[in-house]
Amino acid sequence: MAAQKTAEADVAAAKATVRSGQINLGYASVTAPISGRIGRALVTEGALVGQGEATQLAVVQQINPMYVNFTQSTTDVLALRRAVESGKFRRAGNAANAASVRIVLEDGSAYAQPGKLLFSDLTVDPTSGQITLRAEVPNPNGFLLPGMYVRVRIEQAETPSGIVLPQQDAVVVLTSALPVAQLALDLVWEHLLPAFGDAPLPPAEDPLASSLGDALAALTLPTIAGAAISPTADRVAGIRFSFDDPKFSSVTLETGALTIARQGSEGRGTPLAFGHGEWVESADARVWASGAWVSPNSLVIRAHNIGTPFSRTYTLAFTTDAVTLDIIQNVAFGDLPHTHATSVSRG
């Protein structure tokens, strides 16, 4: 009996030794508490770590979604609050639908995925007079990287009866192509013309008139900055991507042409020809278009309606077997039309 007890004690001691060895072996593998992308190693192989305090081995970062921190001056905040309280503007977003945020990259191109405002800090930085805001932006392709410099466009308020114009120093021209011209004329007479003042235009012989004519003649329309080709272009050429969208049924990209088929058109659409570094006129002489690959998987095309102030920007972000389409119009009566849809199939 004594020998049996001794043997059982030896077995238990051996199991404890095995367990202790397994624990010590586990220390040889360091597992991250979160999933994400890991950066460079901060220590070399064979270095002593954890001697008295924790040693950082590497940095693991979650990049989808990305969080964008930016600031806003208290002057702008107070002016916005007064305008909302007076009824001049109405606040954009609500508890169920946060304010929309758009990201502009360092090269001036727009990031395809829209984000949303998470919060606005209540504390003002006494050294700068600014408050901090944070936005959440989807980053499924890992295009945005931690530490990247971007600019933010946020819709904090809106006016339901306003004409949204491009951010340009230009003469506003209303054309017969406008479907509801009277609304535009009413707004121009009420708001735009009084802002110009009572001074008439200078006569033709005035140097100012000549200078204005020279400036108008020298105006150019910049094209989209980016590459003319991309490996993705060859991979997706001729493929029809289908959408479950109330407006559009499919989109097809060919060399120098984009075809978007509307719902009810049985998959047929008019190809939009576009150039790179130049503007290409459409077959019906109604649109000029230019485009470029702003990243290996993102194509941006801008189309201007000839003789009107209207233009549309098409952003196509391709993944392995899908494409996300964003269409933004630059001028509108009230809210700017914005289409955002992701394809559901390809063929």
KAWO-V878076 format. One line per field, one symbol per residue. psi: psi as a letter, one per 20 degrees, with the letter a starting at -180 (. if undefined). A space follows every 50 residues. Layout:
psi->???
This chain:
psi->ghhgggghhggghgghggghhhghhhiipoqqirqapqaqpiqrpiqpqk nhrqppgrppppjorqppprrpqhghgghggghghijgrqpqrahinqpq pqpprhjiqpphpqaqpgrpqippohhikqqpqpqppqlhjkgpqpiqpr qpopnhrqpikqppqqmqnrppppriiphmhhgggghghhggghhhaipr qqrhiphhggggggghhipqoqrppaqhrqhhghhipipopqqmqhgqhr ppprojqppopqpijkjqrppopqrpjrppprhjkippqqrqoirhjppp ppppppjrjpqqpppoopagkrqpppppqhprocqppopoqpqirq.
